[in-house]
């Protein structure tokens, strides 16, 4: 799971395996495979970096 922040500052944790699409319109909208959408403060590139870092951490554990 990755930590992100909604526009109101609320912290959320998303299962990166369920992310279908990240778009900037200009706000960053994350669409999940289950149909849920989240608007977050982080930009797309930052979210991708968080996903890569998470996967590296998991790989080092196993």
MOPAC internal coordinates of N, CA, C and O (Angstrom, degrees):
PM7 1SCF
backbone

  N    0.0000 0     0.00 0     0.00 0    0    0    0
  C    1.4557 1     0.00 0     0.00 0    1    0    0
  C    1.5233 1   107.92 1     0.00 0    2    1    0
  O    1.2310 1   121.42 1   -32.17 1    3    2    1
  N    1.3087 1   114.88 1   147.83 1    3    2    1
  C    1.4618 1   119.71 1   177.73 1    5    3    2
  C    1.5260 1   109.43 1  -117.67 1    6    5    3
  O    1.2310 1   121.36 1   -33.21 1    7    6    5
  N    1.3246 1   115.00 1   146.79 1    7    6    5
  C    1.4646 1   121.72 1  -179.36 1    9    7    6
  C    1.5210 1   109.33 1   -91.93 1   10    9    7
  O    1.2310 1   121.23 1   -51.02 1   11   10    9
  N    1.3510 1   115.26 1   128.98 1   11   10    9
  C    1.4612 1   121.77 1   177.09 1   13   11   10
  C    1.5224 1   108.81 1  -135.34 1   14   13   11
  O    1.2310 1   120.76 1    -8.52 1   15   14   13
  N    1.3247 1   116.15 1   171.48 1   15   14   13
  C    1.4642 1   121.18 1  -178.87 1   17   15   14
  C    1.5204 1   110.49 1  -126.88 1   18   17   15
  O    1.2310 1   121.30 1   -51.05 1   19   18   17
  N    1.3289 1   115.12 1   128.95 1   19   18   17
  C    1.4671 1   120.37 1   174.57 1   21   19   18
  C    1.5157 1   109.30 1   -70.95 1   22   21   19
  O    1.2310 1   120.44 1   -10.89 1   23   22   21
  N    1.3177 1   116.76 1   169.11 1   23   22   21
  C    1.4608 1   121.15 1  -178.72 1   25   23   22
  C    1.5218 1   112.73 1   -60.33 1   26   25   23
  O    1.2310 1   120.36 1   150.30 1   27   26   25
  N    1.3427 1   116.92 1   -29.70 1   27   26   25
  C    1.4673 1   120.45 1  -179.38 1   29   27   26
  C    1.5307 1   112.21 1   -84.66 1   30   29   27
  O    1.2310 1   120.40 1  -175.19 1   31   30   29
  N    1.3586 1   116.84 1     4.81 1   31   30   29
  C    1.4565 1   120.99 1   178.78 1   33   31   30
  C    1.5149 1   114.43 1    91.85 1   34   33   31
  O    1.2310 1   120.14 1   172.57 1   35   34   33
  N    1.3189 1   117.33 1    -7.43 1   35   34   33
  C    1.4613 1   121.00 1   179.13 1   37   35   34
  C    1.5333 1   109.76 1   -64.72 1   38   37   35
  O    1.2310 1   120.49 1   -48.23 1   39   38   37
  N    1.3160 1   116.67 1   131.77 1   39   38   37
  C    1.4629 1   122.39 1   178.77 1   41   39   38
  C    1.5246 1   109.01 1   -85.09 1   42   41   39
  O    1.2310 1   120.89 1   -46.86 1   43   42   41
  N    1.3414 1   115.90 1   133.14 1   43   42   41
  C    1.4592 1   120.71 1   176.50 1   45   43   42
  C    1.5298 1   108.84 1  -131.02 1   46   45   43
  O    1.2310 1   121.43 1   -21.36 1   47   46   45
  N    1.3160 1   114.88 1   158.64 1   47   46   45
  C    1.4641 1   121.45 1   177.41 1   49   47   46
  C    1.5190 1   107.47 1  -123.13 1   50   49   47
  O    1.2310 1   120.89 1   -57.06 1   51   50   49
  N    1.3345 1   115.90 1   122.94 1   51   50   49
  C    1.4543 1   120.61 1  -177.89 1   53   51   50
  C    1.5163 1   111.34 1  -110.86 1   54   53   51
  O    1.2310 1   121.25 1   -37.73 1   55   54   53
  N    1.3114 1   115.21 1   142.27 1   55   54   53
  C    1.4511 1   121.86 1   174.34 1   57   55   54
  C    1.5257 1   107.03 1   -77.41 1   58   57   55
  O    1.2310 1   120.64 1   -69.55 1   59   58   57
  N    1.3088 1   116.39 1   110.45 1   59   58   57
  C    1.4602 1   120.39 1  -174.16 1   61   59   58
  C    1.5250 1   112.27 1   -66.02 1   62   61   59
  O    1.2310 1   120.06 1   159.96 1   63   62   61
  N    1.3204 1   117.49 1   -20.04 1   63   62   61
  C    1.4643 1   120.56 1   178.33 1   65   63   62
  C    1.5309 1   111.77 1   -69.61 1   66   65   63
  O    1.2310 1   120.18 1   161.15 1   67   66   65
  N    1.3315 1   117.26 1   -18.85 1   67   66   65
  C    1.4669 1   120.96 1  -177.74 1   69   67   66
  C    1.5192 1   113.45 1   -99.68 1   70   69   67
  O    1.2310 1   119.87 1  -178.75 1   71   70   69
  N    1.3408 1   117.86 1     1.25 1   71   70   69
  C    1.4619 1   120.42 1   179.26 1   73   71   70
  C    1.5197 1   109.23 1   -74.31 1   74   73   71
  O    1.2310 1   120.95 1   -55.10 1   75   74   73
  N    1.3151 1   115.80 1   124.90 1   75   74   73
  C    1.4585 1   121.28 1   179.07 1   77   75   74
  C    1.5238 1   111.11 1  -100.39 1   78   77   75
  O    1.2310 1   120.68 1   140.51 1   79   78   77
  N    1.3509 1   116.31 1   -39.49 1   79   78   77
  C    1.4548 1   120.33 1  -172.82 1   81   79   78
  C    1.5224 1   110.02 1  -152.83 1   82   81   79
  O    1.2310 1   120.93 1   -39.98 1   83   82   81
  N    1.3285 1   115.83 1   140.02 1   83   82   81
  C    1.4657 1   121.84 1   172.42 1   85   83   82
  C    1.5187 1   106.44 1  -122.33 1   86   85   83
  O    1.2310 1   120.55 1   -56.06 1   87   86   85
  N    1.3335 1   116.56 1   123.94 1   87   86   85
  C    1.4604 1   119.25 1   179.20 1   89   87   86
  C    1.5197 1   110.32 1  -133.77 1   90   89   87
  O    1.2310 1   120.66 1   -30.02 1   91   90   89
  N    1.3222 1   116.35 1   149.98 1   91   90   89
  C    1.4616 1   122.36 1   177.69 1   93   91   90
  C    1.5226 1   107.71 1  -113.14 1   94   93   91
  O    1.2310 1   120.97 1   -61.64 1   95   94   93
  N    1.3441 1   115.74 1   118.36 1   95   94   93
  C    1.4772 1   120.26 1  -170.85 1   97   95   94
  C    1.5208 1   115.85 1  -134.17 1   98   97   95
  O    1.2310 1   112.27 1  -144.86 1   99   98   97
  N    1.2536 1   132.19 1    35.14 1   99   98   97
  C    1.4511 1   131.02 1    -6.16 1  101   99   98
  C    1.5245 1   112.71 1   -79.44 1  102  101   99
  O    1.2310 1   119.57 1   162.87 1  103  102  101
  N    1.3501 1   118.43 1   -17.13 1  103  102  101
  C    1.4653 1   119.09 1   174.78 1  105  103  102
  C    1.5244 1   108.98 1   -69.04 1  106  105  103
  O    1.2310 1   120.71 1   -26.50 1  107  106  105
  N    1.3131 1   116.24 1   153.50 1  107  106  105
  C    1.4603 1   120.48 1   179.11 1  109  107  106
  C    1.5215 1   108.82 1   -85.70 1  110  109  107
  O    1.2310 1   121.20 1   -59.68 1  111  110  109
  N    1.3177 1   115.30 1   120.32 1  111  110  109
  C    1.4633 1   122.56 1   179.01 1  113  111  110
  C    1.5206 1   107.83 1  -112.30 1  114  113  111
  O    1.2310 1   121.05 1   -51.08 1  115  114  113
  N    1.3302 1   115.59 1   128.92 1  115  114  113
  C    1.4541 1   121.27 1   177.66 1  117  115  114
  C    1.5216 1   107.29 1  -110.36 1  118  117  115
  O    1.2310 1   120.99 1   -58.82 1  119  118  117
  N    1.3210 1   115.70 1   121.18 1  119  118  117
  C    1.4570 1   120.68 1   177.46 1  121  119  118
  C    1.5199 1   108.08 1  -102.99 1  122  121  119
  O    1.2310 1   121.18 1   -48.91 1  123  122  121
  N    1.3310 1   115.34 1   131.09 1  123  122  121
  C    1.4574 1   121.83 1  -177.55 1  125  123  122
  C    1.5284 1   109.82 1   -99.54 1  126  125  123
  O    1.2310 1   120.85 1   -19.70 1  127  126  125
  N    1.3309 1   115.98 1   160.30 1  127  126  125
  C    1.4622 1   120.42 1  -179.42 1  129  127  126
  C    1.5287 1   112.48 1   -64.75 1  130  129  127
  O    1.2310 1   120.06 1   158.96 1  131  130  129
  N    1.3421 1   117.49 1   -21.04 1  131  130  129
  C    1.4636 1   120.87 1   178.95 1  133  131  130
  C    1.5286 1   112.81 1   -88.18 1  134  133  131
  O    1.2310 1   120.48 1  -176.23 1  135  134  133
  N    1.3464 1   116.69 1     3.77 1  135  134  133
  C    1.4621 1   121.01 1   177.41 1  137  135  134
  C    1.5160 1   114.29 1    96.63 1  138  137  135
  O    1.2310 1   119.52 1   166.49 1  139  138  137
  N    1.3186 1   118.51 1   -13.51 1  139  138  137
  C    1.4641 1   120.82 1   178.38 1  141  139  138
  C    1.5218 1   110.26 1   -68.18 1  142  141  139
  O    1.2310 1   121.10 1   -31.56 1  143  142  141
  N    1.3325 1   115.50 1   148.44 1  143  142  141
  C    1.4589 1   121.65 1   175.79 1  145  143  142
  C    1.5221 1   109.00 1  -126.90 1  146  145  143
  O    1.2310 1   121.13 1   -37.21 1  147  146  145
  N    1.3217 1   115.44 1   142.79 1  147  146  145
  C    1.4571 1   121.42 1   178.97 1  149  147  146
  C    1.5175 1   108.31 1  -131.31 1  150  149  147
  O    1.2310 1   120.81 1   -45.14 1  151  150  149
  N    1.3350 1   116.06 1   134.86 1  151  150  149
  C    1.4613 1   121.92 1   174.98 1  153  151  150
  C    1.5145 1   106.54 1  -104.98 1  154  153  151
  O    1.2310 1   120.79 1   -55.33 1  155  154  153
  N    1.3397 1   116.09 1   124.67 1  155  154  153
  C    1.4593 1   120.94 1  -174.00 1  157  155  154
  C    1.5236 1   111.12 1  -128.66 1  158  157  155
  O    1.2310 1   121.44 1   -16.93 1  159  158  157
  N    1.3277 1   114.85 1   163.07 1  159  158  157
  C    1.4625 1   122.45 1  -179.36 1  161  159  158
  C    1.5260 1   111.07 1   -73.70 1  162  161  159
  O    1.2310 1   120.31 1   141.48 1  163  162  161
  N    1.3233 1   117.02 1   -38.52 1  163  162  161
  C    1.4570 1   122.16 1  -174.87 1  165  163  162
  C    1.5332 1   111.07 1   -63.76 1  166  165  163
  O    1.2310 1   121.13 1   -33.28 1  167  166  165
  N    1.3143 1   115.44 1   146.72 1  167  166  165
  C    1.4577 1   122.04 1   175.97 1  169  167  166
  C    1.5224 1   109.30 1   -82.68 1  170  169  167
  O    1.2310 1   120.58 1   -17.16 1  171  170  169
  N    1.3174 1   116.50 1   162.84 1  171  170  169
  C    1.4559 1   122.13 1  -177.98 1  173  171  170
  C    1.5147 1   113.47 1   -54.72 1  174  173  171
  O    1.2310 1   120.14 1   133.86 1  175  174  173
  N    1.3320 1   117.33 1   -46.14 1  175  174  173
  C    1.4634 1   120.91 1  -179.26 1  177  175  174
  C    1.5292 1   111.67 1   -60.53 1  178  177  175
  O    1.2310 1   120.68 1   140.88 1  179  178  177
  N    1.3324 1   116.31 1   -39.12 1  179  178  177
  C    1.4630 1   120.59 1   179.31 1  181  179  178
  C    1.5345 1   110.80 1   -65.56 1  182  181  179
  O    1.2310 1   120.65 1   140.94 1  183  182  181
  N    1.3272 1   116.37 1   -39.06 1  183  182  181
  C    1.4593 1   120.46 1   178.71 1  185  183  182
  C    1.5291 1   109.78 1   -65.35 1  186  185  183
  O    1.2310 1   120.33 1   137.29 1  187  186  185
  N    1.3169 1   116.98 1   -42.71 1  187  186  185
  C    1.4642 1   120.87 1   178.10 1  189  187  186
  C    1.5227 1   110.25 1   -61.48 1  190  189  187
  O    1.2310 1   120.06 1   138.33 1  191  190  189
  N    1.3269 1   117.48 1   -41.67 1  191  190  189
  C    1.4665 1   121.00 1   176.73 1  193  191  190
  C    1.5268 1   111.04 1   -60.19 1  194  193  191
  O    1.2310 1   120.22 1   138.73 1  195  194  193
  N    1.3328 1   117.19 1   -41.27 1  195  194  193
  C    1.4673 1   120.87 1   178.56 1  197  195  194
  C    1.5309 1   110.77 1   -63.86 1  198  197  195
  O    1.2310 1   120.59 1   140.87 1  199  198  197
  N    1.3310 1   116.47 1   -39.13 1  199  198  197
  C    1.4632 1   120.45 1   178.79 1  201  199  198
  C    1.5269 1   110.19 1   -64.70 1  202  201  199
  O    1.2310 1   120.48 1   134.21 1  203  202  201
  N    1.3298 1   116.69 1   -45.79 1  203  202  201
  C    1.4618 1   121.22 1   179.77 1  205  203  202
  C    1.5238 1   110.47 1   -61.50 1  206  205  203
  O    1.2310 1   120.16 1   134.65 1  207  206  205
  N    1.3294 1   117.29 1   -45.35 1  207  206  205
  C    1.4695 1   120.90 1   179.44 1  209  207  206
  C    1.5271 1   111.62 1   -62.83 1  210  209  207
  O    1.2310 1   120.37 1   139.52 1  211  210  209
  N    1.3217 1   116.89 1   -40.48 1  211  210  209
  C    1.4580 1   120.31 1   178.67 1  213  211  210
  C    1.5270 1   110.24 1   -62.16 1  214  213  211
  O    1.2310 1   120.72 1   134.09 1  215  214  213
  N    1.3220 1   116.24 1   -45.91 1  215  214  213
  C    1.4702 1   120.30 1  -179.07 1  217  215  214
  C    1.5303 1   111.05 1   -63.81 1  218  217  215
  O    1.2310 1   120.11 1   143.38 1  219  218  217
  N    1.3202 1   117.39 1   -36.62 1  219  218  217
  C    1.4730 1   120.83 1   176.78 1  221  219  218
  C    1.5195 1   110.86 1   -64.14 1  222  221  219
  O    1.2310 1   120.22 1   137.89 1  223  222  221
  N    1.3323 1   117.18 1   -42.11 1  223  222  221
  C    1.4524 1   121.56 1   178.82 1  225  223  222
  C    1.5266 1   111.01 1   -62.53 1  226  225  223
  O    1.2310 1   120.44 1   135.78 1  227  226  225
  N    1.3128 1   116.77 1   -44.22 1  227  226  225
  C    1.4661 1   121.28 1  -179.31 1  229  227  226
  C    1.5171 1   109.57 1   -65.12 1  230  229  227
  O    1.2310 1   120.37 1   138.44 1  231  230  229
  N    1.3220 1   116.90 1   -41.56 1  231  230  229
  C    1.4729 1   120.92 1  -179.84 1  233  231  230
  C    1.5317 1   110.56 1   -61.89 1  234  233  231
  O    1.2310 1   120.27 1   141.78 1  235  234  233
  N    1.3275 1   117.09 1   -38.22 1  235  234  233
  C    1.4757 1   121.12 1   179.90 1  237  235  234
  C    1.5216 1   112.18 1   -69.74 1  238  237  235
  O    1.2310 1   119.90 1   153.84 1  239  238  237
  N    1.3154 1   117.79 1   -26.16 1  239  238  237
  C    1.4613 1   121.73 1   179.32 1  241  239  238
  C    1.5204 1   110.40 1   -71.92 1  242  241  239
  O    1.2310 1   121.11 1   139.61 1  243  242  241
  N    1.3204 1   115.48 1   -40.39 1  243  242  241
  C    1.4615 1   120.01 1  -176.33 1  245  243  242
  C    1.4936 1   107.98 1   -98.98 1  246  245  243
  O    1.2310 1   120.10 1   180.00 1  247  246  245

